[in-house]
Structure formats: structure tokens, C-alpha cells
């Protein structure tokens, strides 16, 4: 969440797209009904604090039609 650059109220992300491996472009809209400013922002990785050792890939979650039913 970001604050609106015009009125300072909360602004929610409406959509986003990956620009590069480290940068995402977000389209935001102010939640103040009297303002409703729409603006773009960029979210960028500025530094890696801790890099993991070996990363083991995991399989994706199953689709809805492949999940088992829980019986209680």
C-alpha cells in the first residue's frame, strides 16, 4: 500500500506488471472518494539482505479439480 501523493490517504494497487526481474510497475488509486487520484509507482529491489544457500524447487499447488476432499 502507498499513500496518495495528492491528499496523503491510503491508495490501493489496482493492477501491476513485472518490468524486469527486480522491478514491478503498479497502478494505484486513492481510496479517498473526494480525491480518487490514479497514479503509477515502481517497486524495486534495492538490496538483498540475506541470500539463501541452495534453493530446492518445489512443485506447484494442485489445481482445484485435483485437490482431495477433507472428511470430518
PDB file of N, CA, C and O in Angstrom, chain B, residues numbered from 101:
ATOM      1  N   UNK B 101       0.842  -1.177   0.000  1.00  0.00           N
ATOM      2  CA  UNK B 101       0.000   0.000   0.000  1.00  0.00           C
ATOM      3  C   UNK B 101       0.886   1.239   0.000  1.00  0.00           C
ATOM      4  O   UNK B 101       1.931   1.282   0.650  1.00  0.00           O
ATOM      5  N   UNK B 102       0.447   2.223  -0.732  1.00  0.00           N
ATOM      6  CA  UNK B 102       1.114   3.523  -0.748  1.00  0.00           C
ATOM      7  C   UNK B 102       0.128   4.592  -0.309  1.00  0.00           C
ATOM      8  O   UNK B 102      -1.078   4.356  -0.251  1.00  0.00           O
ATOM      9  N   UNK B 103       0.651   5.756  -0.006  1.00  0.00           N
ATOM     10  CA  UNK B 103      -0.202   6.904   0.283  1.00  0.00           C
ATOM     11  C   UNK B 103      -0.339   7.731  -0.985  1.00  0.00           C
ATOM     12  O   UNK B 103       0.583   7.796  -1.799  1.00  0.00           O
ATOM     13  N   UNK B 104      -1.485   8.356  -1.146  1.00  0.00           N
ATOM     14  CA  UNK B 104      -1.761   9.200  -2.300  1.00  0.00           C
ATOM     15  C   UNK B 104      -0.810  10.399  -2.299  1.00  0.00           C
ATOM     16  O   UNK B 104      -0.644  11.052  -1.269  1.00  0.00           O
ATOM     17  N   UNK B 105      -0.181  10.695  -3.450  1.00  0.00           N
ATOM     18  CA  UNK B 105       0.726  11.849  -3.500  1.00  0.00           C
ATOM     19  C   UNK B 105      -0.011  13.191  -3.449  1.00  0.00           C
ATOM     20  O   UNK B 105       0.617  14.227  -3.231  1.00  0.00           O
ATOM     21  N   UNK B 106      -1.330  13.187  -3.648  1.00  0.00           N
ATOM     22  CA  UNK B 106      -2.103  14.434  -3.638  1.00  0.00           C
ATOM     23  C   UNK B 106      -2.661  14.735  -2.248  1.00  0.00           C
ATOM     24  O   UNK B 106      -2.422  15.812  -1.702  1.00  0.00           O
ATOM     25  N   UNK B 107      -3.411  13.773  -1.669  1.00  0.00           N
ATOM     26  CA  UNK B 107      -4.077  14.042  -0.387  1.00  0.00           C
ATOM     27  C   UNK B 107      -3.475  13.291   0.801  1.00  0.00           C
ATOM     28  O   UNK B 107      -3.773  13.625   1.948  1.00  0.00           O
ATOM     29  N   UNK B 108      -2.635  12.288   0.551  1.00  0.00           N
ATOM     30  CA  UNK B 108      -1.978  11.567   1.642  1.00  0.00           C
ATOM     31  C   UNK B 108      -2.742  10.379   2.186  1.00  0.00           C
ATOM     32  O   UNK B 108      -2.222   9.665   3.043  1.00  0.00           O
ATOM     33  N   UNK B 109      -3.980  10.135   1.712  1.00  0.00           N
ATOM     34  CA  UNK B 109      -4.746   8.976   2.178  1.00  0.00           C
ATOM     35  C   UNK B 109      -4.214   7.697   1.547  1.00  0.00           C
ATOM     36  O   UNK B 109      -3.367   7.738   0.655  1.00  0.00           O
ATOM     37  N   UNK B 110      -4.717   6.563   2.020  1.00  0.00           N
ATOM     38  CA  UNK B 110      -4.291   5.261   1.500  1.00  0.00           C
ATOM     39  C   UNK B 110      -4.672   5.111   0.036  1.00  0.00           C
ATOM     40  O   UNK B 110      -5.745   5.540  -0.386  1.00  0.00           O
ATOM     41  N   UNK B 111      -3.788   4.505  -0.724  1.00  0.00           N
ATOM     42  CA  UNK B 111      -4.050   4.200  -2.129  1.00  0.00           C
ATOM     43  C   UNK B 111      -3.818   2.706  -2.324  1.00  0.00           C
ATOM     44  O   UNK B 111      -2.805   2.169  -1.876  1.00  0.00           O
ATOM     45  N   UNK B 112      -4.743   2.041  -2.985  1.00  0.00           N
ATOM     46  CA  UNK B 112      -4.642   0.600  -3.218  1.00  0.00           C
ATOM     47  C   UNK B 112      -4.169   0.317  -4.632  1.00  0.00           C
ATOM     48  O   UNK B 112      -4.445   1.082  -5.557  1.00  0.00           O
ATOM     49  N   UNK B 113      -3.448  -0.797  -4.794  1.00  0.00           N
ATOM     50  CA  UNK B 113      -2.991  -1.228  -6.109  1.00  0.00           C
ATOM     51  C   UNK B 113      -4.158  -1.823  -6.877  1.00  0.00           C
ATOM     52  O   UNK B 113      -4.855  -2.702  -6.369  1.00  0.00           O
ATOM     53  N   UNK B 114      -4.375  -1.352  -8.097  1.00  0.00           N
ATOM     54  CA  UNK B 114      -5.440  -1.865  -8.962  1.00  0.00           C
ATOM     55  C   UNK B 114      -4.920  -2.909  -9.929  1.00  0.00           C
ATOM     56  O   UNK B 114      -5.630  -3.864 -10.244  1.00  0.00           O
ATOM     57  N   UNK B 115      -3.691  -2.750 -10.408  1.00  0.00           N
ATOM     58  CA  UNK B 115      -3.056  -3.743 -11.273  1.00  0.00           C
ATOM     59  C   UNK B 115      -1.557  -3.519 -11.229  1.00  0.00           C
ATOM     60  O   UNK B 115      -1.087  -2.484 -10.758  1.00  0.00           O
ATOM     61  N   UNK B 116      -0.812  -4.494 -11.721  1.00  0.00           N
ATOM     62  CA  UNK B 116       0.639  -4.370 -11.748  1.00  0.00           C
ATOM     63  C   UNK B 116       1.197  -5.230 -12.864  1.00  0.00           C
ATOM     64  O   UNK B 116       0.540  -6.150 -13.350  1.00  0.00           O
ATOM     65  N   UNK B 117       2.423  -4.916 -13.261  1.00  0.00           N
ATOM     66  CA  UNK B 117       3.110  -5.727 -14.260  1.00  0.00           C
ATOM     67  C   UNK B 117       4.594  -5.744 -13.940  1.00  0.00           C
ATOM     68  O   UNK B 117       5.153  -4.764 -13.449  1.00  0.00           O
ATOM     69  N   UNK B 118       5.217  -6.875 -14.226  1.00  0.00           N
ATOM     70  CA  UNK B 118       6.636  -7.050 -13.972  1.00  0.00           C
ATOM     71  C   UNK B 118       7.411  -6.361 -15.094  1.00  0.00           C
ATOM     72  O   UNK B 118       7.274  -6.740 -16.257  1.00  0.00           O
ATOM     73  N   UNK B 119       8.216  -5.363 -14.766  1.00  0.00           N
ATOM     74  CA  UNK B 119       9.006  -4.620 -15.742  1.00  0.00           C
ATOM     75  C   UNK B 119      10.337  -5.319 -15.993  1.00  0.00           C
ATOM     76  O   UNK B 119      10.778  -5.436 -17.136  1.00  0.00           O
ATOM     77  N   UNK B 120      10.964  -5.775 -14.936  1.00  0.00           N
ATOM     78  CA  UNK B 120      12.226  -6.519 -15.017  1.00  0.00           C
ATOM     79  C   UNK B 120      12.252  -7.509 -13.860  1.00  0.00           C
ATOM     80  O   UNK B 120      11.298  -7.595 -13.088  1.00  0.00           O
ATOM     81  N   UNK B 121      13.330  -8.244 -13.744  1.00  0.00           N
ATOM     82  CA  UNK B 121      13.453  -9.232 -12.666  1.00  0.00           C
ATOM     83  C   UNK B 121      13.313  -8.587 -11.285  1.00  0.00           C
ATOM     84  O   UNK B 121      12.801  -9.212 -10.357  1.00  0.00           O
ATOM     85  N   UNK B 122      13.763  -7.354 -11.151  1.00  0.00           N
ATOM     86  CA  UNK B 122      13.780  -6.674  -9.856  1.00  0.00           C
ATOM     87  C   UNK B 122      12.794  -5.520  -9.721  1.00  0.00           C
ATOM     88  O   UNK B 122      12.749  -4.884  -8.667  1.00  0.00           O
ATOM     89  N   UNK B 123      12.002  -5.227 -10.751  1.00  0.00           N
ATOM     90  CA  UNK B 123      11.125  -4.052 -10.706  1.00  0.00           C
ATOM     91  C   UNK B 123       9.712  -4.380 -11.163  1.00  0.00           C
ATOM     92  O   UNK B 123       9.505  -5.074 -12.159  1.00  0.00           O
ATOM     93  N   UNK B 124       8.749  -3.864 -10.411  1.00  0.00           N
ATOM     94  CA  UNK B 124       7.330  -4.024 -10.737  1.00  0.00           C
ATOM     95  C   UNK B 124       6.691  -2.646 -10.848  1.00  0.00           C
ATOM     96  O   UNK B 124       6.929  -1.777 -10.008  1.00  0.00           O
ATOM     97  N   UNK B 125       5.876  -2.445 -11.891  1.00  0.00           N
ATOM     98  CA  UNK B 125       5.127  -1.206 -12.065  1.00  0.00           C
ATOM     99  C   UNK B 125       3.715  -1.438 -11.538  1.00  0.00           C
ATOM    100  O   UNK B 125       3.063  -2.415 -11.905  1.00  0.00           O
ATOM    101  N   UNK B 126       3.246  -0.539 -10.678  1.00  0.00           N
ATOM    102  CA  UNK B 126       1.921  -0.671 -10.084  1.00  0.00           C
ATOM    103  C   UNK B 126       1.052   0.520 -10.455  1.00  0.00           C
ATOM    104  O   UNK B 126       1.516   1.659 -10.494  1.00  0.00           O
ATOM    105  N   UNK B 127      -0.224   0.233 -10.727  1.00  0.00           N
ATOM    106  CA  UNK B 127      -1.222   1.280 -10.945  1.00  0.00           C
ATOM    107  C   UNK B 127      -2.037   1.367  -9.662  1.00  0.00           C
ATOM    108  O   UNK B 127      -2.630   0.378  -9.232  1.00  0.00           O
ATOM    109  N   UNK B 128      -2.069   2.534  -9.057  1.00  0.00           N
ATOM    110  CA  UNK B 128      -2.693   2.737  -7.749  1.00  0.00           C
ATOM    111  C   UNK B 128      -3.846   3.727  -7.849  1.00  0.00           C
ATOM    112  O   UNK B 128      -3.874   4.585  -8.732  1.00  0.00           O
ATOM    113  N   UNK B 129      -4.807   3.592  -6.915  1.00  0.00           N
ATOM    114  CA  UNK B 129      -5.915   4.537  -6.854  1.00  0.00           C
ATOM    115  C   UNK B 129      -6.163   4.933  -5.403  1.00  0.00           C
ATOM    116  O   UNK B 129      -6.239   4.086  -4.513  1.00  0.00           O
ATOM    117  N   UNK B 130      -6.287   6.247  -5.189  1.00  0.00           N
ATOM    118  CA  UNK B 130      -6.566   6.787  -3.860  1.00  0.00           C
ATOM    119  C   UNK B 130      -7.940   6.308  -3.391  1.00  0.00           C
ATOM    120  O   UNK B 130      -8.889   6.265  -4.173  1.00  0.00           O
ATOM    121  N   UNK B 131      -8.037   5.952  -2.120  1.00  0.00           N
ATOM    122  CA  UNK B 131      -9.293   5.472  -1.544  1.00  0.00           C
ATOM    123  C   UNK B 131     -10.181   6.602  -1.026  1.00  0.00           C
ATOM    124  O   UNK B 131     -11.324   6.359  -0.639  1.00  0.00           O
ATOM    125  N   UNK B 132      -9.668   7.836  -1.014  1.00  0.00           N
ATOM    126  CA  UNK B 132     -10.459   8.994  -0.618  1.00  0.00           C
ATOM    127  C   UNK B 132     -11.399   9.325  -1.784  1.00  0.00           C
ATOM    128  O   UNK B 132     -10.939   9.727  -2.853  1.00  0.00           O
ATOM    129  N   UNK B 133     -12.704   9.159  -1.584  1.00  0.00           N
ATOM    130  CA  UNK B 133     -13.680   9.354  -2.663  1.00  0.00           C
ATOM    131  C   UNK B 133     -13.673  10.777  -3.209  1.00  0.00           C
ATOM    132  O   UNK B 133     -14.057  10.993  -4.358  1.00  0.00           O
ATOM    133  N   UNK B 134     -13.247  11.743  -2.416  1.00  0.00           N
ATOM    134  CA  UNK B 134     -13.184  13.130  -2.883  1.00  0.00           C
ATOM    135  C   UNK B 134     -11.929  13.417  -3.703  1.00  0.00           C
ATOM    136  O   UNK B 134     -11.827  14.471  -4.332  1.00  0.00           O
ATOM    137  N   UNK B 135     -10.979  12.491  -3.699  1.00  0.00           N
ATOM    138  CA  UNK B 135      -9.728  12.667  -4.444  1.00  0.00           C
ATOM    139  C   UNK B 135      -9.677  11.683  -5.627  1.00  0.00           C
ATOM    140  O   UNK B 135      -9.662  12.100  -6.785  1.00  0.00           O
ATOM    141  N   UNK B 136      -9.652  10.392  -5.329  1.00  0.00           N
ATOM    142  CA  UNK B 136      -9.627   9.320  -6.331  1.00  0.00           C
ATOM    143  C   UNK B 136      -8.490   9.434  -7.336  1.00  0.00           C
ATOM    144  O   UNK B 136      -8.613   8.959  -8.465  1.00  0.00           O
ATOM    145  N   UNK B 137      -7.393  10.052  -6.944  1.00  0.00           N
ATOM    146  CA  UNK B 137      -6.221  10.175  -7.814  1.00  0.00           C
ATOM    147  C   UNK B 137      -5.747   8.780  -8.241  1.00  0.00           C
ATOM    148  O   UNK B 137      -5.674   7.866  -7.420  1.00  0.00           O
ATOM    149  N   UNK B 138      -5.429   8.627  -9.511  1.00  0.00           N
ATOM    150  CA  UNK B 138      -4.869   7.385 -10.030  1.00  0.00           C
ATOM    151  C   UNK B 138      -3.442   7.686 -10.470  1.00  0.00           C
ATOM    152  O   UNK B 138      -3.204   8.663 -11.180  1.00  0.00           O
ATOM    153  N   UNK B 139      -2.485   6.845 -10.048  1.00  0.00           N
ATOM    154  CA  UNK B 139      -1.078   7.107 -10.355  1.00  0.00           C
ATOM    155  C   UNK B 139      -0.296   5.802 -10.486  1.00  0.00           C
ATOM    156  O   UNK B 139      -0.729   4.751 -10.013  1.00  0.00           O
ATOM    157  N   UNK B 140       0.862   5.892 -11.139  1.00  0.00           N
ATOM    158  CA  UNK B 140       1.754   4.742 -11.290  1.00  0.00           C
ATOM    159  C   UNK B 140       2.886   4.854 -10.282  1.00  0.00           C
ATOM    160  O   UNK B 140       3.302   5.952  -9.911  1.00  0.00           O
ATOM    161  N   UNK B 141       3.383   3.688  -9.841  1.00  0.00           N
ATOM    162  CA  UNK B 141       4.552   3.664  -8.969  1.00  0.00           C
ATOM    163  C   UNK B 141       5.438   2.489  -9.385  1.00  0.00           C
ATOM    164  O   UNK B 141       4.979   1.557 -10.045  1.00  0.00           O
ATOM    165  N   UNK B 142       6.690   2.545  -8.997  1.00  0.00           N
ATOM    166  CA  UNK B 142       7.629   1.466  -9.270  1.00  0.00           C
ATOM    167  C   UNK B 142       8.097   0.878  -7.954  1.00  0.00           C
ATOM    168  O   UNK B 142       8.465   1.612  -7.037  1.00  0.00           O
ATOM    169  N   UNK B 143       8.085  -0.443  -7.858  1.00  0.00           N
ATOM    170  CA  UNK B 143       8.603  -1.151  -6.687  1.00  0.00           C
ATOM    171  C   UNK B 143       9.854  -1.887  -7.148  1.00  0.00           C
ATOM    172  O   UNK B 143       9.789  -2.716  -8.056  1.00  0.00           O
ATOM    173  N   UNK B 144      10.989  -1.589  -6.529  1.00  0.00           N
ATOM    174  CA  UNK B 144      12.263  -2.152  -6.961  1.00  0.00           C
ATOM    175  C   UNK B 144      13.013  -2.745  -5.778  1.00  0.00           C
ATOM    176  O   UNK B 144      13.039  -2.168  -4.691  1.00  0.00           O
ATOM    177  N   UNK B 145      13.620  -3.897  -6.002  1.00  0.00           N
ATOM    178  CA  UNK B 145      14.502  -4.494  -5.001  1.00  0.00           C
ATOM    179  C   UNK B 145      15.749  -3.624  -4.942  1.00  0.00           C
ATOM    180  O   UNK B 145      16.416  -3.440  -5.960  1.00  0.00           O
ATOM    181  N   UNK B 146      16.078  -3.084  -3.769  1.00  0.00           N
ATOM    182  CA  UNK B 146      17.244  -2.208  -3.648  1.00  0.00           C
ATOM    183  C   UNK B 146      18.464  -2.948  -3.098  1.00  0.00           C
ATOM    184  O   UNK B 146      19.598  -2.571  -3.392  1.00  0.00           O
ATOM    185  N   UNK B 147      18.242  -3.995  -2.304  1.00  0.00           N
ATOM    186  CA  UNK B 147      19.366  -4.765  -1.760  1.00  0.00           C
ATOM    187  C   UNK B 147      18.857  -6.110  -1.266  1.00  0.00           C
ATOM    188  O   UNK B 147      17.717  -6.216  -0.814  1.00  0.00           O
ATOM    189  N   UNK B 148      19.685  -7.126  -1.350  1.00  0.00           N
ATOM    190  CA  UNK B 148      19.372  -8.439  -0.775  1.00  0.00           C
ATOM    191  C   UNK B 148      20.047  -8.487   0.585  1.00  0.00           C
ATOM    192  O   UNK B 148      21.267  -8.356   0.683  1.00  0.00           O
ATOM    193  N   UNK B 149      19.261  -8.673   1.625  1.00  0.00           N
ATOM    194  CA  UNK B 149      19.780  -8.663   2.995  1.00  0.00           C
ATOM    195  C   UNK B 149      20.472  -9.981   3.324  1.00  0.00           C
ATOM    196  O   UNK B 149      21.568  -9.989   3.885  1.00  0.00           O
ATOM    197  N   UNK B 150      19.827 -11.103   2.973  1.00  0.00           N
ATOM    198  CA  UNK B 150      20.387 -12.417   3.234  1.00  0.00           C
ATOM    199  C   UNK B 150      20.072 -13.306   2.048  1.00  0.00           C
ATOM    200  O   UNK B 150      18.909 -13.463   1.677  1.00  0.00           O
ATOM    201  N   UNK B 151      21.094 -13.884   1.454  1.00  0.00           N
ATOM    202  CA  UNK B 151      20.902 -14.754   0.297  1.00  0.00           C
ATOM    203  C   UNK B 151      20.934 -16.208   0.778  1.00  0.00           C
ATOM    204  O   UNK B 151      21.871 -16.615   1.464  1.00  0.00           O
ATOM    205  N   UNK B 152      19.903 -16.995   0.416  1.00  0.00           N
ATOM    206  CA  UNK B 152      19.880 -18.390   0.868  1.00  0.00           C
ATOM    207  C   UNK B 152      20.970 -19.210   0.176  1.00  0.00           C
ATOM    208  O   UNK B 152      21.495 -18.826  -0.869  1.00  0.00           O
ATOM    209  N   UNK B 153      21.290 -20.340   0.786  1.00  0.00           N
ATOM    210  CA  UNK B 153      22.258 -21.255   0.181  1.00  0.00           C
ATOM    211  C   UNK B 153      21.623 -21.936  -1.013  1.00  0.00           C
ATOM    212  O   UNK B 153      21.228 -21.270  -1.970  1.00  0.00           O
ATOM    213  N   UNK B 154      21.522 -23.233  -0.971  1.00  0.00           N
ATOM    214  CA  UNK B 154      20.921 -23.998  -2.064  1.00  0.00           C
ATOM    215  C   UNK B 154      19.403 -23.875  -2.004  1.00  0.00           C
ATOM    216  O   UNK B 154      18.801 -24.041  -0.944  1.00  0.00           O
ATOM    217  N   UNK B 155      18.795 -23.587  -3.136  1.00  0.00           N
ATOM    218  CA  UNK B 155      17.343 -23.454  -3.216  1.00  0.00           C
ATOM    219  C   UNK B 155      16.799 -24.680  -3.926  1.00  0.00           C
ATOM    220  O   UNK B 155      17.152 -24.956  -5.072  1.00  0.00           O
ATOM    221  N   UNK B 156      15.930 -25.419  -3.230  1.00  0.00           N
ATOM    222  CA  UNK B 156      15.324 -26.615  -3.810  1.00  0.00           C
ATOM    223  C   UNK B 156      13.963 -26.252  -4.386  1.00  0.00           C
ATOM    224  O   UNK B 156      13.093 -25.775  -3.657  1.00  0.00           O
ATOM    225  N   UNK B 157      13.763 -26.473  -5.698  1.00  0.00           N
ATOM    226  CA  UNK B 157      12.456 -26.148  -6.282  1.00  0.00           C
ATOM    227  C   UNK B 157      11.362 -27.066  -5.738  1.00  0.00           C
ATOM    228  O   UNK B 157      11.610 -28.232  -5.430  1.00  0.00           O
ATOM    229  N   UNK B 158      10.161 -26.527  -5.628  1.00  0.00           N
ATOM    230  CA  UNK B 158       9.018 -27.310  -5.160  1.00  0.00           C
ATOM    231  C   UNK B 158       7.966 -27.342  -6.254  1.00  0.00           C
ATOM    232  O   UNK B 158       7.876 -26.408  -7.051  1.00  0.00           O
ATOM    233  N   UNK B 159       7.161 -28.413  -6.307  1.00  0.00           N
ATOM    234  CA  UNK B 159       6.113 -28.469  -7.336  1.00  0.00           C
ATOM    235  C   UNK B 159       4.995 -27.473  -7.012  1.00  0.00           C
ATOM    236  O   UNK B 159       4.781 -27.153  -5.842  1.00  0.00           O
ATOM    237  N   UNK B 160       4.285 -26.982  -8.019  1.00  0.00           N
ATOM    238  CA  UNK B 160       3.180 -26.043  -7.768  1.00  0.00           C
ATOM    239  C   UNK B 160       2.020 -26.731  -7.063  1.00  0.00           C
ATOM    240  O   UNK B 160       1.898 -27.956  -7.095  1.00  0.00           O
ATOM    241  N   UNK B 161       1.164 -25.925  -6.420  1.00  0.00           N
ATOM    242  CA  UNK B 161      -0.033 -26.466  -5.766  1.00  0.00           C
ATOM    243  C   UNK B 161      -0.933 -27.104  -6.822  1.00  0.00           C
ATOM    244  O   UNK B 161      -0.977 -26.634  -7.959  1.00  0.00           O
ATOM    245  N   UNK B 162      -1.647 -28.163  -6.463  1.00  0.00           N
ATOM    246  CA  UNK B 162      -2.573 -28.763  -7.431  1.00  0.00           C
ATOM    247  C   UNK B 162      -3.738 -27.824  -7.735  1.00  0.00           C
ATOM    248  O   UNK B 162      -4.101 -26.982  -6.913  1.00  0.00           O
ATOM    249  N   UNK B 163      -4.320 -27.980  -8.927  1.00  0.00           N
ATOM    250  CA  UNK B 163      -5.492 -27.196  -9.295  1.00  0.00           C
ATOM    251  C   UNK B 163      -6.686 -27.602  -8.453  1.00  0.00           C
ATOM    252  O   UNK B 163      -6.644 -28.632  -7.780  1.00  0.00           O
ATOM    253  N   UNK B 164      -7.737 -26.822  -8.478  1.00  0.00           N
ATOM    254  CA  UNK B 164      -8.927 -27.104  -7.662  1.00  0.00           C
ATOM    255  C   UNK B 164      -9.520 -28.482  -7.946  1.00  0.00           C
ATOM    256  O   UNK B 164      -9.990 -29.150  -7.025  1.00  0.00           O
ATOM    257  N   UNK B 165      -9.505 -28.909  -9.190  1.00  0.00           N
ATOM    258  CA  UNK B 165     -10.089 -30.212  -9.518  1.00  0.00           C
ATOM    259  C   UNK B 165      -9.189 -31.369  -9.134  1.00  0.00           C
ATOM    260  O   UNK B 165      -9.602 -32.524  -9.243  1.00  0.00           O
ATOM    261  N   UNK B 166      -7.967 -31.094  -8.685  1.00  0.00           N
ATOM    262  CA  UNK B 166      -7.040 -32.164  -8.287  1.00  0.00           C
ATOM    263  C   UNK B 166      -6.863 -32.258  -6.775  1.00  0.00           C
ATOM    264  O   UNK B 166      -6.129 -33.122  -6.297  1.00  0.00           O
ATOM    265  N   UNK B 167      -7.523 -31.381  -6.012  1.00  0.00           N
ATOM    266  CA  UNK B 167      -7.384 -31.407  -4.553  1.00  0.00           C
ATOM    267  C   UNK B 167      -8.278 -32.493  -3.976  1.00  0.00           C
ATOM    268  O   UNK B 167      -9.360 -32.781  -4.488  1.00  0.00           O
ATOM    269  N   UNK B 168      -7.786 -33.088  -2.885  1.00  0.00           N
ATOM    270  CA  UNK B 168      -8.569 -34.115  -2.205  1.00  0.00           C
ATOM    271  C   UNK B 168      -9.591 -33.466  -1.280  1.00  0.00           C
ATOM    272  O   UNK B 168      -9.362 -32.373  -0.762  1.00  0.00           O
ATOM    273  N   UNK B 169     -10.713 -34.138  -1.077  1.00  0.00           N
ATOM    274  CA  UNK B 169     -11.759 -33.660  -0.182  1.00  0.00           C
ATOM    275  C   UNK B 169     -11.417 -34.088   1.251  1.00  0.00           C
ATOM    276  O   UNK B 169     -11.000 -35.223   1.481  1.00  0.00           O
ATOM    277  N   UNK B 170     -11.596 -33.170   2.211  1.00  0.00           N
ATOM    278  CA  UNK B 170     -11.390 -33.491   3.615  1.00  0.00           C
ATOM    279  C   UNK B 170     -12.693 -33.991   4.210  1.00  0.00           C
ATOM    280  O   UNK B 170     -13.730 -33.339   4.080  1.00  0.00           O
ATOM    281  N   UNK B 171     -12.645 -35.139   4.858  1.00  0.00           N
ATOM    282  CA  UNK B 171     -13.833 -35.696   5.507  1.00  0.00           C
ATOM    283  C   UNK B 171     -13.706 -35.498   6.993  1.00  0.00           C
ATOM    284  O   UNK B 171     -12.713 -35.904   7.596  1.00  0.00           O
ATOM    285  N   UNK B 172     -14.691 -34.885   7.583  1.00  0.00           N
ATOM    286  CA  UNK B 172     -14.653 -34.636   9.033  1.00  0.00           C
ATOM    287  C   UNK B 172     -15.820 -35.263   9.709  1.00  0.00           C
ATOM    288  O   UNK B 172     -15.957 -35.159  10.928  1.00  0.00           O
TER     289      UNK B 172
END
